Every structure is written in structure tokens, then in C-alpha cells.
Amino acid sequence: MNAEELKETSEQFEELSELAEQEEELVQDIENEGVKEILNKGYVMSEEEELAIICKEFQINRSEARKMLGSFPKEFTIQEQSIPELVKKMRNTRRSLKGEQRDSMTKTIDVVIDSYSEYISKCIYGISWISPYEKSLRKMRFSERDLFRLNKMKTLDERREVIDALCKYWEAELEQKGMAYSSEYSQLSKQMSLAKREFRSCLKKIKNQSLNKSKKERQLELIEDIILKNQGIHAKGIHEKMPIDMFNLTNPNIISKSIKKLNVSNHNGSYYVLPNMIKKNIWAYTAAFIDSDGYITLDRNMNPRVGLVATGERGKVFMKEMHKSIGFGRMHLDQKSPQDTRLINRLNFYSQADVSELLTKCLPHFRLKKGNAKLLLELIRMKKSYKKADWYKGRCDEIFKLMKWENHKDHVGFDWLKEGIYLDNIQKYKDNCKMTIMDSLENIGGILA
């Protein structure tokens, strides 16, 4: 793959990743809210108890339950510097600037601080047992590293001790509110200070060794990050991009062996990292992919068709990973394009069972092709149980026309009359959806049975 091709696929992939990331964040927020509601029993739990409740409620295993507890963000650094250190350097630099340059530096500092504030909020939200006490927690003196310590607390006793300190502070602050300065006010202030000390004492019990990553872990993280930013890179290229301290401790051969421990795809010595949201929520990502580089349609024999399309070597790797993650569908690799340019790779879904499962799971996440998906789901349901209904053939004709309209409604100059489509009838076809009728018939059948 030459540089131009790599740049083109990278741009396509970034656009797709951005759309999928929005879907993933929405899904993650919904899941987190659901989990928090289930765990809100009015008392503090150990991690073991939380996992047991989630496993029972959602009928899942412990590994899946652990993912639903909330993910704690990775350390927030820019060019291997912590944000407080970076802001301090930027403020020192600002002192030597004047005019527009000084104003520009001030805006940049504000953006960095806002991003860091949002990151801290995500850290607190990612610690399921502490997030209900966020208001009191923010009154304490804590750093990003302290949040890492809180995230390491798994036992009931550790968590209770922290919550006890936060509650003592909250109660004293609440009682002190609106009170005139007096000996009682002073006593409450002392209680608040003691609560802060208790909080700090709880944090000190978590040793620094448990927070520090080993050199091997840092090396693997760096390798994955280099691949993510340089898709298609070789081991030699990864080695060349390493900082001098790690460069001297490794070589391309060692890197190749280390990569086997990572979730990295290897194609002829070129390495690719797919976004984590594929593994976290494959259906949100697949929906985003179909919206941007896929299709939902049917042929003239009323057979449903859904497909994902990607080009080039990287596209081939990506299609293989998607096929593995979804678990069904048919691969068509290295197909010639009509323009005789880059080879085309497809993941297609033909059977009614596959199409129905795929679209049902992706339906909540579609942004552009939700109308197409609903039409195919209606058609599959009709073909499965209602072929003898007197409205079957007429509705099939309407669905065919609606699918044409969905796929070409943004095409200026499309010849609708050639397909026998009158735009004035589109809304009537939409209103004639048979899903409600099928629901009613099936409910009646269930009652009679």
C-alpha cells in the first residue's frame, strides 16, 4: 500500500471512527445508567457483590459484568506530560508573550483545563461506588492519582471507610450552612477538616506500587499507540518512532514478538489496530459503518441484501475483523472495482435469518439508513408468515418502491417514473406499514392458542 492509499483509507477510517465513537458513547451512557440504577441499593458494596448482582440481573458471565461496571479512563497525558505540569509550563511561557500571542496562549490553556476537567468527571463517573458521592468528593483535596487509588479499592471495608469520611464532611457542611460564626461553627469546621484527613488517610493505604505500570506494560501501550496513529506500519517503523530510552532496550524482532500479546491485526508484516468500540459494542459500530460505507437494499425478486464495503489492504484486514466480531455473513475479498482501481472487499448478508439478526441489533444505532432497515425487517416478517395474506403482494410492491426512494431520495435527477414511482404516493406507502397488523394477528393467535 503506497502513502497516498494509506492516507485515503486513514481519512475514511477516521470519519467512520468518529461516527461510531458517538454511537458508542451514547450506548455506554445508557448501559452505565442502567447498571447504576440496579446497584443503587442504598448501601456500599464490594466489587464481588456488584458483579454478582449484575450477573444475576442481566444473565451474563463475570467478564461481561466487569465491563458493565464502568471503564476507568486511561491516564490523561499530552506528549508524555501530565496536564498540571503542561499547564504550568504554558503559563510560564505566556509570561514572555504579548498581544495576540498571549491571548492565543490563554485560550489554549483554557481549552486544556476544560478538557482535563471533563476527564476528571469521567474518572469519577467510572468509579461506580464513589460517583453518587461526587459532590462531597469534589470538596476534598485530591489529584488524578488519588482517583486511580479510589479505583483500586475493591473490598467493602476500604470503600466504607472512604464513604464514611465523605458523609461526615457532608453532614458537618450541611449543618454549618447559614450558621453565624460561633463556637459551634468552629467545631463543625474542625469536623470537616478531620473528615478530610480521614479521606487522605484512606488513600495512603493504597501503595504507589499498585498504581505504577511495569516497563513492559508501558512498552506495549506505546507500541499500540504508535500503530493506532500509523496504521499499516512495520516493526522497524515502530522501533524508529520509540523514545530513546525504549529504543535502546528493544529491536524490531522483539517488537514483533511483543505485538502478539496485543489485539493487533497483522497483514504481511503491516500492523493495524481497530478501535476499542468494535469490541465493546459491535452493533453500534456496524450500524455506523453501514451508514457510511455500506448498503441495505433488496433485489427485484424481493430478496434482502445488506453489505459492508472497504477497499485496499487495510480494508481487507478490517473486513476480516468485522466478520470475526459479528460472527456471521459471507466474505468476498480482493474483487476488482468497475473503475479498475483499488481492490474491493465486502462482507455481505444474504439469508433472511442473518439479515434479520443484524438489522434488529443495529436498528437503535442507525442514523441514515434506519428507514431501509425497517423496510427489510417488515419484508422478512411478511415472507416468513404472511405470504398468503391478501395484502402481501401489494405491500411487497410498495416496499420495493420505498426502498428505491430511501436509496435515491438525495440523488438529483433520478428517474422515478422509470421505476413506476410517483412521489405523491410515498407518504401513503409509509403509512401502510403492516407491522401493526402483524402484531395484532400474532397477539390474537397467542390468545386463541
MOQUIJO-V212990 format. One line per field, one symbol per residue. ss: DSSP state (~ for helix, > for strand, _ for the rest). psi: psi as a letter, one per 30 degrees, with the letter a starting at -180 (. if undefined). burial: I if it has 24 or more other ideal C-beta (glycine too) atoms within 12 Angstrom, else O. Layout:
BEGIN
ss=???
psi=???
burial=???
END
This chain:
BEGIN
ss=__~~~~~~~~~~~~~~~~~~~~~~~~~~~~~~~~~~~~~_______~~~~~~~~~~~~___~~~~~~~________>>__>>~~~~~~~~~~~~____~~~~~~~~~~~~~~~~~~~~~~~~~~~~____~~~~~~~______~~~~~~~~~___~~~~~~~~~~~~~~~~~~~~~______~~~~~~~~~~~~~~~~~~~~~~___~~~____~~~~~~~~~~~~~~~___>_~~~~~~___~~~~____~~~~~~~~_____>>>__>>>___~~~~~_~~~~~~~~~~~~>>>>>_____>>>>>>>>~~~~~~~~~~~~~~~___>>>>>>________>>>>>>__~~~~~~~~~~~~~~____~~~~~~~~~~~~~~~~______~~~~~~~~~~~~~~~~~________~~~___~~~~~~~~~___~~~~~~~~~~~~~~_
psi=kleeeeeeeeeeeeeeeeeeeeeeeeeeeeeeeeeeeefifglklleeeeeeeeeeefhlleeeeeeffkkkllkjljhgkleeeeeeeeeeeffgllbeeeeeeeeeeeeeeeeeeeeeeeeeffjeffefgeeeeffljlleeeeeeeffjfleeeeeeeeeeeeeeeeeeeefkgklkaeeeeeeeeeeeeeeeeeeeeeffjkfeffkkleeeeeeeeeeeeeefikglleeeeeffkleeeefflleeeeeeeffflikkkjhfkkkkkkffeeeieeeeeeeeeeehaljalafghkkkklkkllaeeeeeeeeeeeeeefllkkjlhkkleghbkkkkkjljekeeeeeeeeeffeffkeegeeeeeeeeeeeeefefgffkffeeeeeeeeeeeeeeefgfgjkgkieeeggkjfffeeeeefgkgeeeeeeeeeeeeee.
burial=IOOOOIOOIIOIIOOIIOIIIOIIIOIIOOIIOOIIOIIOOOOIIOIOIIIOIIOOOOOOOOOOIOIIIIIIIOIIOOOOOOIOOIIOOIOOOOOOOOOOOOOOIOOOIOOIOOOIOOIIOIIIIIIIIIIIIIOIIOOIOIOIOIIIIIIIIIOOOIIOIIIIIIIIIIOIIOOOOOOOOOOOOOOIOOIIOOIIOIIOOIIOOIOOOOOOOOOOOIIIIIIIIIIIOIIIIIIOOIIOIIOOOIOOOIOOOIIIOIIOOIIIIIIOOIIIIIIIIIIIIIIIIIIIIIIIIIIIIIOOOIOIIIIIIIIIIIIIIIIIIIIOIIOIIOIIIOOOOOOOOIIIIIIIIOOIOIIIIIIIIIIOIIOIIOIIIIIIIIIIIIIOOIOOOOOIOOIIIIIIIIIIIIIOOOOOOOOOOOOOIOOOOOOOIOOOIIOOOIOOOOOOOOOOO
END
